[in-house]
């Protein structure tokens, strides 16, 4: 569904094409409604409402209202126009109100879906920016400590190098844990082995000459 939302909400079709597609949708619904009425023998309108809702949801700029106008016209045609009276007017009037309400609800739902999708995109961008800045800050901090270690005494320098190394590994682990666009599927065996290996590297003591010992 996450891939379907952009397809439905972010297309850039010309207005004339949107209106044409809405008319085509309503034409299909009208044919189905006429066929059903011929089989049932009495007028009905409920198959026209899905066409209104679909037109208003998939397209915008008044396509739902256009579909509602078409539906009201089809409903008036399907009704028994030879006996125009209170029942005929009330039935078609109620359907007109229902059709207009369906169109407004569909277009409002479309706007809300676009707003939620845009908010989700903004949140993802903010999380990526925060992760990028955190990783850069850790890298800068590690580099500053390494520079300080060069001017320190041997024992202090080794401690500072060890601290810089741990910060660098923490940055790598943080990068692994950050949300990425291709992180829907994760190879957990590789992921956990790599993360655990980096953590053990950061905790392992320095050997002679500042080299880490490996068991």
N, C-alpha and C positions, 0 to 999 in steps of 0.2 A: 504493500500500500504506500510506503514512503516514496517509492519510485513512481507510483501512479499519480500522486498529488502534484508534483511539478508538471507532469504531462497535461493534467487537466487545468491547472491554475496559471501556468506560465507560458502558454502558447501566445503567439502574437499574430493572430489571424486578422485580416482586414474586417472592418465592420460589415461590409457587404457579404463576405463569405460567412460570417457568423449568422447573419440574418438568413442567408440561404440554407445553411445547415439546420437552423431552428425550424424553418418552414418545412424542410424535408422530414425532420423528426415528427412534426405535427401531422404531416401528410400520412406517414406510416401509421401513427396512432389513430388518425381519423379513419383510414381504411379498415383497421382492425375493429374500431368501434362500430362502423357501419356493418361489417360482416357479423359482428356479435348481435347487433340489433336485428338483423335479418333472421338470424337463427332464433333469438329469444322472442321476437315479436313485439317488444315494447321498448321505448326509448330509454337510453342510459348514457351516462357521460364519464364514468369512472376511468375508462382507459385513456381519456384525454389528459387527465391530471398528471400521470407520470411523464408525458411528453413535455408539459409545462415545467415541471420540476427539473427534468434533465436539461432542458434548454437554458433555464436560469442558472443552474449549477455549473454547467460546463462552459457556458459563454457569459458575457456580461454586456454592459451598455444597452440594457433594455430588451435583450432577446427574450427574457422571461415574460415581459409584458406583451411583446409581439406574439409569443406563443399563446398567451392567455387570450388575446384578441381573436386569434385564429380559432382557438377552442370554443370561445363563446359563439362565434359565427357558425361553427360546425354544430354546436349544441342547438342553436336556434333552427338550423336546417333539419336536424334529426327530430326535433320536437314536432308535434302535430300543429303546424302553423295554420291549418284550415279552421281550427277552433281556438282562435286567440281569445283568451279570457284571463281571469284571475289566476287559475291554476297554471296556465302556460307562462304567464308573465312572472309569477312568483317562483316557479321552478327554474326558469332561465335566469332570473335575477339572482337567485341564490347560487346558481352555478357560476354566474359572472363574478360574484363576490368571492366564492371559493377559488376560482381560477386566479383572480388578482392576488388573493392572499397567498396562494401556492407560489406564484411568481416572485412575490416580495420575500417570502421565506427562503426560497432557493437562492436568490441573489444576496440576501443578507448572510446566509450560510456560506456562500462562496467568499464573501468579504472577510468573514471570521476565519475561515480556513486559510486564506492568504495571510491574514494578520498573524495567526498562530505559526504558520510555516516560516514567515519572515522573522518572527521572534526566535524560533528555533535556530534559524541560520545565524542570527546575531549572537545567540548564546554560544554556538559552536565556534564562531570567530573569536569571541572574547576568551573562551577557554584555550584556543590555540595560541592566541597572543599572550595570555598569561603563562602558558607552558613555555613558550619561546623565550619570554623575558626571564623566567625563573632559571631556565637552563643557561642563558647568557650570563646572568648574575653569578651563578655558581662557577661558571668557567672563568669569569673575571676574578672572583675571589680566590680560586685556585691559582691563577697566574700571579696574583699579588703575593700570595704566601710563598710561592716558589721564588719570586724575586727577592723576598725578604730572607729566604733560606740561604741564598748565595752570599749574603753579607753577614751571616750569623756564624757563631762558633760551630765546630763540627757536630757536637752532640745536639745543640739546639737546631742546627740545620737539618739533621736527620729527622728530628721530631716534626719540624715544619714541612719537610718533604713528605713525610708520612701523612700529615694532616691534609696537604694539598692533594695527595693521591686519593685519599678517602673522599674528599669533596668532589673530585673529578668522577670517581666511581658512583657517588651518590647522584651526580648529574646524569650519568648514563642510565642508572636505574630509574630515575625520575622520567627520563625520556621514554623508557620502555613502558612505564605506567601511564603515560599521557595518552589521551584519546586521539586517535588518528582516523582519517577518512576510510582507510582500508582495515580498520580494527574490528569489523563485524565478525570475522572469523580469525581466531588466534590459534596457532600451533602451541598448545599449552606445554608440551614436552620441551620444545626448544625455548619457549619463553621462560619457564620456571628454571630450567637448567642454566640459562644465561644470567638471569637475575641472581640466583643463588651463588653462582660462580663469582660474580662481581662483588657480592656482599662478602664472601669469604676472602676475596682478594683485599678488600678494604680492612678486614679484621686481622689478616695474617701479619705477624711481626716482620720487621725488616731484618734481613740477614746482614752479614759483613759487607761493607761497601754500599749499603743502602739498597741491596737487592732482596726482594721478598723470597722467603723460603717456601717451597712447595712440598707437600707430603706425598 
